[in-house]
Amino acid sequence: MHGAEGTPEGRSLRLLRAWLSPVQREQFARKGYFEVVGSDSRKRYRIHAGASVNVCEIDERGRLQEGWCFMPIGALPIGDVMLAQKIALETSEGEVRAVARRFSPSGFHFRQTRPLG
């Protein structure tokens, strides 16, 4: 490892990529987000690069619907937060939605300044 790959942030992103499917890895690398399917409702969610206010429910056309803010406790690197969000939605969607704070998403929240994937 060298450079950014050796930092906590870099290691967390490498771990996140290892847990993503090939389609999710491609989405993340190209668009700065990846999509998951909720375990209970089968709704689709888009997890944007970030540690908070970064998860949105999307409709069948891929349009942002409602935002859901939830994260693990602690000051964790972005990749670790996003991995926890992915696993939570895919395994315990109902519990996530019960504790998450809702927000109205806008394109402003999710402008990508640099690719992380």
Residue, then its C-alpha position, 0 to 999 in steps of 0.5 A: m500500500h502507498g499514499a492514500e490507500g494506506t490511510p484509514e479512509g483508503r482502507s475503508l474504501r478498499l473494504l467497501r469495494a470488496w463487499l460491493s457486487p460488480v454492478q455496485r462497484e461500477q456504479f460507485a466508480r463511475k457515479g459516486y454512488f451505488e444502489v441496494v435493495g431493502s430486505d423487507s420492502r424490496k425498495r431500492y436505495r441509492i447510497h451516495a459517497g458520504a457519511s450522513v444525509n447520503v441515502c435516498e429511496i429511489d423510484e423505478r425510474g431512478r428518481l430520488q424520493e425520500g432521504w434517510c439519514f442513519m449511520p453507525i455510532g463513532a467517527l468512522p471513515i466514509g467507506d466504513v459508514m457506507l458499508a454499514q449502511k449497505i449491510a443495514l438496508e440489505t438485512s434490517e431495512g425495517e429497523v433502519r427506517a424506524v430509527a432514521r431521520r427523513f429528509s427531502p433530497s436535492g441534487f445539491h446534496f449529492r454533487q460529486t467533487r471527486p470519485l471515491g470508488 
